[in-house]
């Protein structure tokens, strides 16, 4: 029996290794010449590395690995083992090996399903569009394809600012004049919409393998609506313009609809704390919790639900996880209808000293409301020595850890910040420079894909919309960061991260008797798709 089992396993692996028809283009690697950094992959009008997802045969798996040492989505294959074995015997074998810390056993509990996922993506900002336009037409298509196309990361979410953000060349809103124009008689889109944001979205939609769901967010209202009449600083909406600000969002939905761009969700203003605790120097609008509750209950909620855009989701707060419970409770206390009107909560990446378990508590307090991570980037903090760290594997690790934590705490999707920036992390009118997964070097008509790009791809490429997160239990002393989902097709997808500088052996149990064995390379991210059917 053992010989027959070994033969079956070997045949399954060989079948996987010699599947025809897949010819991925490898990374054109560039050493950035900085100690402690990984490689970047260089793309131009004529070449860019690609990745195709292979469907595993019954009883087998396909794995994709990226490492600090330079692997990028490297494929490997294997078989599901263990038919007729006993679970306890294998655990004892694993735990008695010489080096326990290098051996991990995980059990996937497919019967314990959690949230259904919407997807992953990035943001179409003015800065992203400006850098994109620096490239030739062919290189522009390459960049969008490498994010949205079938040989790219297959993004299916986008976030877009309503008017300007700090990642613009100047601060601006819509309907800035005439002053105190409550009826919004002069509402029109900007040059930036027509030159950058709408063309990028149109190309993304044309290339995407799934529907792109777009979330739109305002950073500030026209300044005549604000108490301080300024784009930054301590300022909130004047109560007499609460309805005008709700209408401001509806008008945006109407204007983008003219270009066949449907907005899936709007948020209730970017980072409301910035206009309450005014420590930032970029576009902001403050909402105290009770003010926000009043506006949503009396203006935004009824306006959206009574319009022809009544299926557009309303996502509340759109700020850091540590303030979200305070704002939601304040909204609820002011008017419970505000919670009834919202469809979910939007979350940002920064300052996450509060554990991600707060998101699970929010989900339990507000069941039926989705949690969506709407903004993330590296390099934004005052203590960040370098805004851009080209080739940083450490930043890829942080992205991966954040996504894993979020998905394990009921988040349904994760949206990165700027799709691309220049080598300085801009342009940004407020000099609030940050890093991005893709950096554009327009003078060379090329762009480079950083480790963060591949970290994102380990999720977006292999976890389709409609997948359900399932529980993973640790059955060994050691563990690795992980997430597991069941895809709509019934396959299992796991993402594992090894942050150690040594190899780790991982046994993944998919039932009491069946398992796979994989090796996690030092400082690596690995995505595994398993077809559990016999």
PLY file of the C-alpha trace (Angstrom):
ply
format ascii 1.0
element vertex 534
property float x
property float y
property float z
element edge 533
property int vertex1
property int vertex2
end_header
0.00 0.00 0.00
2.82 2.41 0.83
4.39 1.84 -2.59
1.08 2.46 -4.34
0.52 5.65 -2.34
4.01 6.91 -3.21
3.41 6.19 -6.91
0.11 8.10 -6.89
1.68 11.11 -5.17
4.60 11.14 -7.63
2.30 10.95 -10.66
0.16 13.82 -9.33
3.20 16.04 -8.85
4.54 15.20 -12.30
1.20 16.00 -13.92
1.24 19.38 -12.22
4.83 20.16 -13.15
4.32 19.53 -16.84
1.06 21.36 -17.48
1.27 22.91 -20.94
0.26 26.42 -21.97
1.73 28.55 -19.19
4.61 30.82 -20.13
4.96 33.49 -17.47
7.52 36.20 -18.16
10.09 36.37 -15.34
11.00 39.41 -13.32
13.62 41.60 -14.98
15.44 42.10 -11.71
17.38 45.18 -10.71
19.60 45.33 -7.64
18.89 48.71 -6.05
22.42 48.82 -4.61
21.37 49.45 -1.01
22.32 47.03 1.77
19.35 45.27 3.26
17.04 45.85 0.30
15.55 43.31 -2.08
15.32 43.56 -5.86
12.76 45.47 -7.91
11.32 44.24 -11.20
11.69 46.61 -14.17
8.94 47.12 -16.76
8.75 49.26 -19.89
6.73 49.55 -23.09
8.01 46.22 -24.41
8.47 44.02 -21.36
6.90 43.34 -17.97
6.89 40.19 -15.88
3.58 38.30 -15.78
1.88 35.72 -13.61
-0.88 33.30 -14.57
-2.88 31.40 -12.00
-2.93 27.65 -12.60
-5.90 25.57 -11.51
-4.68 22.60 -9.45
-5.79 19.15 -10.51
-7.86 17.04 -8.13
-5.91 16.07 -5.05
-3.04 18.47 -5.78
-1.89 22.03 -5.09
-0.04 24.87 -6.78
2.13 27.20 -4.69
3.52 30.66 -5.53
6.49 32.05 -3.60
8.12 35.47 -3.26
11.19 36.02 -1.09
13.52 38.70 0.14
16.25 36.79 -1.71
14.60 37.56 -5.06
11.92 35.02 -5.95
8.77 36.56 -7.40
5.68 34.33 -7.68
7.85 31.26 -8.28
5.59 28.26 -8.91
5.83 24.83 -7.36
3.51 21.83 -7.27
2.54 19.02 -4.93
-0.06 16.47 -3.93
-2.54 16.08 -1.13
-1.29 13.27 1.11
-2.52 11.20 4.01
-5.26 8.95 2.72
-5.67 6.31 5.40
-3.30 8.01 7.90
-4.26 9.07 11.42
-4.11 12.65 12.58
-2.57 12.01 16.02
0.38 10.03 14.66
1.38 12.87 12.34
1.19 15.50 15.06
3.38 13.42 17.34
5.91 13.01 14.51
5.96 16.75 13.88
6.29 17.75 17.53
9.12 15.30 18.23
11.36 16.54 15.45
14.70 17.94 16.58
13.90 21.61 16.00
10.31 22.37 16.94
10.52 26.06 16.03
11.16 25.10 12.39
8.12 22.82 12.16
4.55 24.11 12.03
1.27 22.21 11.83
-1.91 24.08 10.86
-5.44 22.70 10.63
-7.89 24.35 8.21
-11.43 24.20 9.58
-13.50 24.52 6.42
-16.78 24.13 8.30
-16.06 27.32 10.28
-16.77 30.02 7.69
-16.61 33.74 8.35
-16.97 36.76 6.04
-17.29 36.73 2.26
-14.58 38.77 0.52
-15.06 41.57 -2.01
-11.46 41.84 -3.22
-8.33 43.96 -3.37
-7.11 47.02 -5.22
-5.51 50.45 -5.23
-6.34 54.12 -5.56
-6.62 56.27 -8.66
-5.36 59.65 -7.45
-4.18 62.70 -9.36
-0.60 61.80 -8.45
-1.02 58.27 -9.82
-2.45 59.70 -13.04
0.31 62.29 -13.42
2.99 59.61 -13.13
1.09 57.24 -15.40
0.89 59.94 -18.07
4.70 60.33 -17.99
4.92 56.95 -19.72
4.44 56.17 -23.40
1.06 54.82 -24.45
2.37 51.23 -24.53
4.00 51.56 -21.12
0.78 53.05 -19.71
-1.06 49.94 -20.87
1.62 47.73 -19.33
1.23 49.44 -15.97
-2.54 49.09 -15.90
-2.36 45.51 -17.14
0.12 44.54 -14.45
-2.45 45.62 -11.85
-5.79 44.72 -13.44
-5.16 42.32 -16.32
-5.36 38.50 -16.43
-1.55 38.23 -16.34
-1.32 40.85 -13.58
-2.68 41.08 -10.05
-6.33 41.06 -11.16
-7.34 43.97 -8.91
-11.10 44.39 -8.62
-11.39 47.36 -6.22
-10.54 51.04 -6.76
-10.76 54.06 -4.49
-11.00 57.51 -6.05
-10.98 60.94 -4.39
-14.00 63.20 -4.88
-12.08 66.27 -6.19
-8.59 66.83 -4.81
-6.50 65.20 -2.11
-2.98 65.92 -0.91
-1.76 63.74 -3.79
-2.67 66.49 -6.24
-0.56 69.37 -7.50
-2.80 71.90 -5.75
-5.73 71.87 -3.30
-9.13 72.04 -4.98
-12.78 71.05 -4.63
-15.78 71.19 -6.94
-18.18 74.15 -6.99
-15.71 76.51 -5.33
-17.63 79.50 -6.72
-20.01 81.19 -6.34
-19.60 81.63 -2.60
-22.39 80.13 -0.44
-23.91 78.38 -3.47
-26.09 75.99 -1.46
-27.85 74.74 -4.60
-24.49 73.77 -6.20
-25.32 75.53 -9.45
-21.69 75.49 -10.62
-20.86 71.84 -9.89
-18.51 70.40 -12.52
-15.62 67.97 -12.68
-12.01 69.14 -12.88
-9.28 68.85 -15.49
-7.72 66.16 -13.28
-10.83 63.99 -13.64
-10.72 64.19 -17.42
-6.94 63.89 -17.83
-6.11 61.32 -15.17
-8.78 59.66 -13.06
-11.47 58.85 -15.62
-8.98 57.53 -18.26
-7.26 55.32 -15.68
-10.56 53.91 -14.46
-11.76 53.31 -18.02
-8.60 51.39 -18.89
-8.77 49.38 -15.68
-12.37 48.39 -16.42
-11.44 47.33 -19.94
-8.62 45.09 -18.70
-10.15 43.65 -15.53
-11.17 40.02 -15.21
-14.01 40.88 -12.81
-16.29 43.84 -12.09
-14.35 46.71 -10.54
-16.13 48.09 -7.51
-15.26 51.74 -6.92
-15.30 53.57 -3.60
-15.30 57.39 -3.68
-14.21 59.70 -0.86
-14.15 63.45 -0.34
-11.21 64.98 1.51
-12.89 68.35 1.95
-16.01 70.23 0.97
-15.75 73.60 -0.77
-14.28 75.91 1.82
-17.37 78.15 1.90
-19.20 75.23 3.53
-16.64 75.02 6.37
-16.50 76.81 9.68
-12.87 77.89 9.18
-13.26 78.60 5.44
-9.92 76.91 4.73
-8.84 73.66 3.07
-6.87 72.53 6.16
-7.06 73.03 9.91
-9.80 72.86 12.52
-12.97 73.08 10.45
-16.35 71.35 10.15
-19.39 71.77 7.92
-21.59 74.74 8.81
-24.98 73.27 9.78
-26.76 75.34 7.13
-24.78 73.44 4.48
-25.34 69.89 5.77
-27.76 69.16 2.93
-25.50 70.84 0.38
-22.65 68.55 1.38
-24.91 65.49 1.00
-25.92 66.79 -2.44
-22.22 67.31 -3.25
-21.79 63.53 -3.10
-24.87 62.82 -5.20
-23.68 65.20 -7.86
-20.38 63.31 -8.04
-22.27 60.06 -8.64
-24.19 61.78 -11.43
-21.10 63.23 -13.10
-19.17 59.95 -13.11
-22.24 58.08 -14.34
-22.04 60.20 -17.51
-18.79 58.36 -18.28
-20.29 54.94 -17.52
-18.49 54.78 -14.17
-20.65 53.37 -11.43
-19.66 54.19 -7.87
-20.18 51.16 -5.63
-19.64 52.97 -2.31
-19.04 56.40 -0.83
-17.43 57.11 2.52
-18.45 59.80 4.97
-15.30 61.96 4.43
-11.64 61.01 4.62
-10.15 60.89 8.15
-12.60 63.09 10.07
-10.17 63.37 12.96
-7.88 65.57 10.83
-10.31 68.48 11.05
-10.84 67.95 14.77
-7.25 67.41 15.88
-5.61 69.50 13.14
-2.08 68.10 13.06
-1.92 67.57 9.29
-1.28 70.17 6.62
-3.37 68.65 3.83
-7.01 68.65 2.70
-9.28 67.84 5.62
-12.78 68.18 6.99
-13.57 67.47 10.62
-16.51 65.57 12.01
-17.09 65.15 15.71
-18.84 61.80 16.24
-22.23 63.29 17.07
-22.04 65.75 14.16
-21.37 62.86 11.80
-24.31 60.92 13.21
-26.61 63.90 12.72
-25.48 64.47 9.11
-25.77 60.82 8.10
-29.18 60.39 9.77
-30.76 63.59 8.48
-28.98 64.37 5.21
-26.61 61.89 3.59
-28.55 58.73 4.40
-31.99 59.95 3.25
-30.51 61.71 0.20
-28.79 58.57 -1.07
-31.61 56.16 -0.21
-34.27 58.37 -1.85
-32.22 58.85 -5.03
-31.71 56.64 -8.07
-28.31 55.82 -6.53
-30.00 54.08 -3.62
-27.90 50.93 -4.03
-24.68 52.87 -3.41
-23.14 51.76 -0.13
-22.42 54.28 2.61
-19.26 53.49 4.58
-18.76 55.36 7.83
-15.73 56.98 9.51
-12.94 56.14 7.00
-10.18 56.60 9.56
-7.77 54.71 11.84
-8.98 51.66 13.72
-8.30 53.25 17.11
-10.92 55.99 16.63
-13.60 53.95 14.89
-15.39 52.61 18.02
-15.56 56.13 19.49
-17.01 57.63 16.32
-19.54 54.84 15.78
-20.82 55.05 19.36
-21.04 58.82 19.12
-23.04 58.54 15.89
-25.31 55.95 17.45
-25.87 58.06 20.56
-26.76 61.13 18.50
-29.20 59.29 16.24
-29.57 55.49 15.91
-30.84 56.04 12.35
-27.29 56.94 11.35
-26.24 53.32 11.98
-29.27 52.06 10.10
-28.29 54.11 7.04
-24.68 52.93 6.86
-23.73 49.70 5.10
-20.27 49.38 6.57
-17.20 50.94 8.11
-14.07 52.11 6.26
-10.69 51.62 7.93
-7.21 53.06 7.42
-3.81 51.46 7.92
-1.87 54.04 9.92
-1.13 54.12 13.63
-2.35 50.60 14.20
-1.02 50.27 17.71
-4.50 49.02 18.68
-4.73 45.28 17.92
-6.78 44.19 14.93
-9.11 42.30 17.27
-10.95 45.62 17.72
-12.35 44.99 14.23
-13.90 41.73 15.37
-15.49 43.55 18.30
-16.89 46.16 15.89
-18.29 43.41 13.66
-20.02 41.78 16.62
-21.47 45.09 17.83
-22.66 46.04 14.33
-23.49 42.75 12.59
-24.37 43.04 8.95
-22.06 46.04 8.40
-19.07 45.27 6.17
-15.55 46.29 7.15
-13.44 47.62 4.27
-9.79 48.73 4.48
-9.72 51.75 2.19
-6.22 53.23 2.47
-2.69 52.03 3.20
0.84 53.13 2.45
4.30 53.05 3.95
6.42 56.09 4.80
3.73 58.55 5.98
4.82 59.05 9.56
7.02 61.94 10.77
9.51 59.42 12.15
9.90 57.59 8.83
13.49 58.37 7.87
12.86 57.65 4.19
9.51 58.30 2.55
10.44 55.97 -0.31
12.53 52.89 0.45
13.06 51.39 -2.96
13.30 47.60 -2.83
12.20 47.40 0.82
11.21 43.86 1.79
10.38 45.10 5.29
7.53 47.18 3.87
6.21 44.15 1.99
6.23 42.26 5.30
4.20 45.03 6.96
1.66 45.04 4.14
1.29 41.27 4.32
0.92 41.29 8.10
-1.73 44.01 7.91
-3.78 42.19 5.28
-3.59 38.92 7.20
-4.66 40.62 10.43
-7.52 42.44 8.72
-8.86 39.39 6.90
-8.71 37.37 10.11
-10.84 40.06 11.78
-13.80 40.29 9.37
-12.46 42.80 6.82
-13.94 42.05 3.36
-11.47 43.92 1.16
-8.19 45.85 1.18
-7.41 48.92 -0.95
-3.89 50.28 -1.26
-3.22 54.01 -1.65
-1.64 55.46 -4.84
-1.31 52.98 -7.72
2.01 54.60 -8.62
4.23 57.52 -7.56
7.56 59.01 -8.60
10.91 58.20 -7.00
10.31 60.89 -4.36
6.85 59.62 -3.41
4.85 62.36 -5.10
3.67 64.67 -6.44
1.96 65.95 -3.31
1.07 69.62 -2.89
1.46 69.39 0.92
4.82 67.55 0.63
3.26 64.55 2.37
5.36 62.07 0.37
4.98 58.30 0.82
5.94 55.01 -0.84
3.99 53.04 -3.44
4.11 49.49 -4.89
5.04 50.91 -8.31
7.46 53.78 -8.89
7.54 55.53 -12.28
10.72 56.81 -13.94
9.24 58.78 -16.80
12.53 59.92 -18.31
13.39 56.26 -18.97
9.83 55.30 -19.95
9.91 52.58 -17.31
8.39 51.68 -13.98
9.58 49.36 -11.24
7.53 46.96 -9.16
8.57 46.91 -5.53
8.21 44.01 -3.06
4.98 45.62 -1.80
3.46 44.99 -5.23
4.11 41.25 -4.94
2.87 41.18 -1.34
-0.46 42.57 -2.53
-0.53 40.13 -5.41
-0.24 37.13 -3.12
-3.81 37.99 -2.09
-5.45 39.77 -5.02
-4.32 37.32 -7.71
-5.35 34.14 -5.96
-8.32 35.02 -3.75
-11.34 35.72 -5.99
-14.37 37.74 -5.01
-16.88 35.55 -3.22
-14.26 33.56 -1.30
-15.04 32.91 2.35
-12.53 33.17 5.16
-12.29 30.00 7.27
-10.69 29.31 10.62
-7.13 28.00 10.91
-6.02 26.43 14.17
-2.44 25.94 15.30
-1.50 22.37 16.18
2.18 22.90 16.96
4.30 24.99 19.30
5.49 27.18 16.44
3.32 28.95 13.88
3.45 31.33 10.92
1.16 34.21 9.96
-1.67 32.85 7.81
-5.10 33.17 6.28
-7.26 30.51 4.62
-10.28 30.90 2.35
-12.63 28.65 0.43
-13.05 29.93 -3.13
-16.39 29.92 -4.99
-15.06 26.87 -6.90
-14.52 24.98 -3.63
-10.72 25.12 -3.58
-8.70 26.18 -0.55
-6.32 29.13 -0.79
-3.85 29.88 1.98
-1.40 32.76 2.28
1.52 32.16 4.66
4.27 34.54 5.71
7.60 33.47 7.20
9.32 36.47 8.76
12.19 34.38 10.13
15.66 34.13 8.60
15.43 30.32 8.51
13.33 27.76 6.63
10.12 26.51 8.18
8.41 23.21 7.38
4.62 23.56 7.35
2.09 20.76 7.37
-1.38 21.99 6.43
-4.16 19.64 7.44
-7.31 19.97 5.36
-9.13 17.12 7.12
-8.50 14.58 9.86
-6.44 12.43 7.50
-5.40 14.61 4.56
-2.63 17.17 4.47
0.03 18.84 2.37
3.63 19.58 3.28
5.32 22.79 2.12
8.62 24.48 2.81
8.56 28.18 3.66
11.80 29.79 2.56
13.44 32.35 4.87
11.72 35.76 4.70
9.04 34.63 2.30
5.39 34.91 1.34
3.69 31.84 -0.11
0.22 31.43 -1.59
-1.08 27.89 -1.97
-4.20 26.81 -3.86
-5.37 23.31 -2.97
-7.92 21.24 -4.84
-9.12 18.99 -2.00
-11.21 16.69 -4.16
-10.02 13.08 -4.44
0 1
1 2
2 3
3 4
4 5
5 6
6 7
7 8
8 9
9 10
10 11
11 12
12 13
13 14
14 15
15 16
16 17
17 18
18 19
19 20
20 21
21 22
22 23
23 24
24 25
25 26
26 27
27 28
28 29
29 30
30 31
31 32
32 33
33 34
34 35
35 36
36 37
37 38
38 39
39 40
40 41
41 42
42 43
43 44
44 45
45 46
46 47
47 48
48 49
49 50
50 51
51 52
52 53
53 54
54 55
55 56
56 57
57 58
58 59
59 60
60 61
61 62
62 63
63 64
64 65
65 66
66 67
67 68
68 69
69 70
70 71
71 72
72 73
73 74
74 75
75 76
76 77
77 78
78 79
79 80
80 81
81 82
82 83
83 84
84 85
85 86
86 87
87 88
88 89
89 90
90 91
91 92
92 93
93 94
94 95
95 96
96 97
97 98
98 99
99 100
100 101
101 102
102 103
103 104
104 105
105 106
106 107
107 108
108 109
109 110
110 111
111 112
112 113
113 114
114 115
115 116
116 117
117 118
118 119
119 120
120 121
121 122
122 123
123 124
124 125
125 126
126 127
127 128
128 129
129 130
130 131
131 132
132 133
133 134
134 135
135 136
136 137
137 138
138 139
139 140
140 141
141 142
142 143
143 144
144 145
145 146
146 147
147 148
148 149
149 150
150 151
151 152
152 153
153 154
154 155
155 156
156 157
157 158
158 159
159 160
160 161
161 162
162 163
163 164
164 165
165 166
166 167
167 168
168 169
169 170
170 171
171 172
172 173
173 174
174 175
175 176
176 177
177 178
178 179
179 180
180 181
181 182
182 183
183 184
184 185
185 186
186 187
187 188
188 189
189 190
190 191
191 192
192 193
193 194
194 195
195 196
196 197
197 198
198 199
199 200
200 201
201 202
202 203
203 204
204 205
205 206
206 207
207 208
208 209
209 210
210 211
211 212
212 213
213 214
214 215
215 216
216 217
217 218
218 219
219 220
220 221
221 222
222 223
223 224
224 225
225 226
226 227
227 228
228 229
229 230
230 231
231 232
232 233
233 234
234 235
235 236
236 237
237 238
238 239
239 240
240 241
241 242
242 243
243 244
244 245
245 246
246 247
247 248
248 249
249 250
250 251
251 252
252 253
253 254
254 255
255 256
256 257
257 258
258 259
259 260
260 261
261 262
262 263
263 264
264 265
265 266
266 267
267 268
268 269
269 270
270 271
271 272
272 273
273 274
274 275
275 276
276 277
277 278
278 279
279 280
280 281
281 282
282 283
283 284
284 285
285 286
286 287
287 288
288 289
289 290
290 291
291 292
292 293
293 294
294 295
295 296
296 297
297 298
298 299
299 300
300 301
301 302
302 303
303 304
304 305
305 306
306 307
307 308
308 309
309 310
310 311
311 312
312 313
313 314
314 315
315 316
316 317
317 318
318 319
319 320
320 321
321 322
322 323
323 324
324 325
325 326
326 327
327 328
328 329
329 330
330 331
331 332
332 333
333 334
334 335
335 336
336 337
337 338
338 339
339 340
340 341
341 342
342 343
343 344
344 345
345 346
346 347
347 348
348 349
349 350
350 351
351 352
352 353
353 354
354 355
355 356
356 357
357 358
358 359
359 360
360 361
361 362
362 363
363 364
364 365
365 366
366 367
367 368
368 369
369 370
370 371
371 372
372 373
373 374
374 375
375 376
376 377
377 378
378 379
379 380
380 381
381 382
382 383
383 384
384 385
385 386
386 387
387 388
388 389
389 390
390 391
391 392
392 393
393 394
394 395
395 396
396 397
397 398
398 399
399 400
400 401
401 402
402 403
403 404
404 405
405 406
406 407
407 408
408 409
409 410
410 411
411 412
412 413
413 414
414 415
415 416
416 417
417 418
418 419
419 420
420 421
421 422
422 423
423 424
424 425
425 426
426 427
427 428
428 429
429 430
430 431
431 432
432 433
433 434
434 435
435 436
436 437
437 438
438 439
439 440
440 441
441 442
442 443
443 444
444 445
445 446
446 447
447 448
448 449
449 450
450 451
451 452
452 453
453 454
454 455
455 456
456 457
457 458
458 459
459 460
460 461
461 462
462 463
463 464
464 465
465 466
466 467
467 468
468 469
469 470
470 471
471 472
472 473
473 474
474 475
475 476
476 477
477 478
478 479
479 480
480 481
481 482
482 483
483 484
484 485
485 486
486 487
487 488
488 489
489 490
490 491
491 492
492 493
493 494
494 495
495 496
496 497
497 498
498 499
499 500
500 501
501 502
502 503
503 504
504 505
505 506
506 507
507 508
508 509
509 510
510 511
511 512
512 513
513 514
514 515
515 516
516 517
517 518
518 519
519 520
520 521
521 522
522 523
523 524
524 525
525 526
526 527
527 528
528 529
529 530
530 531
531 532
532 533
